[in-house]
Amino acid sequence: MSIGRLLCVLLFILVPCELQNWETTAVVLEKPPAVVAPPPHTILTEEESTEKEEEILERVPVFTTSVSTKLVNQGEQIRLPCFVDKLEGFVLLWKRGETIISVGKRISFPDNRAQILSEKNGNWLLIESSKIEDEGTYTCQFSAVQPREIEHRVLVRTLPEVHAVQDHVAVREGDLVNLSCYIKSGYPQPEIKWFKSTKGNSATYLVNGPQLMLKNVTHSTAGMYRCRADNGFPQYSEDIVTVVVLHKPYIIQNDGSSYVHADGKTNATLSCKVSAFPKAKVSWFYIDHMGKAHGFENATINESEDSVYSIMLLAPNARLGEYECRAVNEYGAQKARMKVSNLVGPILFESHKIENGSNVYNLTWSGESMTTVTKFNLNIYKDNNELINTPVKPSSQSGNIWNGWYIMSELEENSIYTASVAGFNPHGEGPRFGPWQFGPENTESSVGRSSGKPTLISIILLIYLMLIRY
């Protein structure tokens, strides 16, 4: 018997021995192609016979698949390749560790979650709904006297789980708070980040790590803090810690919130936003010209979900003048005043403080009035010296908002200018708003132009703006 035939017999004896522990029936291997015998009339010499046998032995497939490490998310499909340059006459075998799980197209795998997808010169081992126990080394080899093989290492990434040590913390202003959380599960090891919830579903990133230290807390520190664990899994895990800060009331006022318009024909609403814990008691008062406070008897104070306390002044009896909002709880009190007026106000400056790339400055502002604004009065100072005192006509109007602008040229480098504006309507001159500080580009930078003379671009800008206005 030739050496080639002896090898084929040994192959068929060895492979079934590996399968004797299977619960399924023994695998019947495809019979490798027989060596074609020479025609009867052909007599091979001993040298020719040896060359023929060596030719058979040398025809061993070469793997075209590379060794790999695959990280898959738990529940997803595991897909492992095994391909050679020429598979003809050979059978592919898959093992997990030392356990054979497939030979050819026959497969034995727990839960029937695996299958073999055959293609030309190879196949794919597919495992559905991956589990943690699917981790390990998977080996593909082909049937030969000296088996050749490649390995794939499979890692299963799992959903992280994180828990906060405390879910609720109450402290007083000025205290130090240390928030902690820990990883309960998840592979690879998740990374922990802390966030603070903001309006809506958004959150602001704070710091990495299992601990978050909040020093010298204030009323603005209160809120929901999110400990988030992430290891690249499609979903992250997080736990929430609610921080409550016990503090006195704070009345929060935005630009313009201290100025309320009334014309005697419509109702006027006074509002103040209060931050306090525990909840504050809020009252409203009218302040007469002597500075004496007068409370509202039987007045209804409305409270919104975001702690805005409002009272309505009914026309035509709504008095013009100053009103005061007072908030009190066991930790303290605060008060804030607002003005009810039929004059122009507030006036808000809208231009940039630094005019880049030019020594021409376009000062812009807007004022609110329920009646027609006839003019603005603009004052500009430099080093406490008045440079400009001039009336300015409104440039445009949108509802109760009236806009104005003024162009100032030949600004001196490294100089700061101050502006203030008052508005006029049929009821008279309103309060003056300001000061607003501004200057050329090199006011904040030592790098600037060497001369204060207008540049060509500045002159063109000045002419263009004047044409628009007139």
Secondary structure as UniProt FT lines:
FT   HELIX           3..18
FT   TURN            19..21
FT   TURN            40..41
FT   HELIX           46..58
FT   STRAND          68..73
FT   TURN            74..75
FT   STRAND          78..84
FT   TURN            88..89
FT   STRAND          92..96
FT   TURN            97..98
FT   STRAND          99..103
FT   TURN            104..105
FT   STRAND          106..107
FT   HELIX           110..112
FT   STRAND          114..119
FT   TURN            120..121
FT   STRAND          122..127
FT   HELIX           132..134
FT   STRAND          136..142
FT   STRAND          148..157
FT   STRAND          161..164
FT   STRAND          168..172
FT   TURN            173..174
FT   STRAND          177..185
FT   STRAND          191..197
FT   TURN            200..201
FT   STRAND          203..208
FT   STRAND          211..214
FT   HELIX           219..221
FT   STRAND          223..230
FT   STRAND          237..252
FT   TURN            255..258
FT   STRAND          259..261
FT   STRAND          268..277
FT   STRAND          281..287
FT   TURN            289..290
FT   STRAND          293..295
FT   TURN            297..298
FT   STRAND          302..303
FT   TURN            305..306
FT   STRAND          308..313
FT   TURN            315..316
FT   STRAND          321..329
FT   TURN            330..331
FT   STRAND          332..341
FT   STRAND          347..349
FT   STRAND          354..355
FT   TURN            356..357
FT   STRAND          361..368
FT   STRAND          375..382
FT   TURN            383..384
FT   STRAND          385..392
FT   STRAND          396..398
FT   TURN            399..400
FT   STRAND          401..408
FT   TURN            413..414
FT   STRAND          417..425
FT   TURN            426..427
FT   STRAND          428..429
FT   STRAND          433..440
FT   HELIX           441..443
FT   HELIX           456..469
//
